[in-house]
């Protein structure tokens, strides 16, 4: 499966940082703007670290596809939240 988001300078988390994230913040991460750009990269990296991901964004179909890919690739749980926080 090709990467969801690919950048020359994509962040890479060390094993120590992955463990620190899980122990410090718990098993779930909420990512806003998760359908593209920085939000998608964060969701991908954190799922790769073993965190379950709550995806938030305005594009429901894009988030559903991303959620499925994260589940298949990283064996994490995902939830989607559609809409604007400002509404």
Secondary structure, 3 states (H helix, E strand, C coil): CCCCCCCCCCCCCCHHHHHHHHHHHCCEEEEECCCCHHHHHHHHHHHHCCCEEEEEECCHHHHHHHHHHHHHHHCCCEEEEECCCCC
